[in-house]
Every structure is written in structure tokens, then in C-alpha cells.
Amino acid sequence: MIMPAGLRPPLVVALARPVDSIPGADALPGGTLYEPKSDGFLH
């Protein structure tokens, strides 16, 4: 199977970072959708 160029190693790690607020619904092309975190871990 041939992988697309953007998925071939080496891949850059994208680390999460805290923000004060989440982007609005029109902030990104196609809109945004958020789901509540429900894995049992609270911060």
C-alpha cells in the first residue's frame, strides 16, 4: 500500500496546549464540532 506523502514518516508530533476559550463555530472552514470529554479523567 502506498501512503500519501503527508502521512509518510517522519511525522511531526502535534502537542496539545491549553487555551482560554475554544474557537467559534465559524472559525474554521466547514465549521467546528466539539464533543464532551467522557473518558473518566477530570482535570
ABEGO torsion letter per residue (X at the ends): XBBBAAABOBBBBBBBBBBABBBBAAABBGEBBBBBBAAGBBX
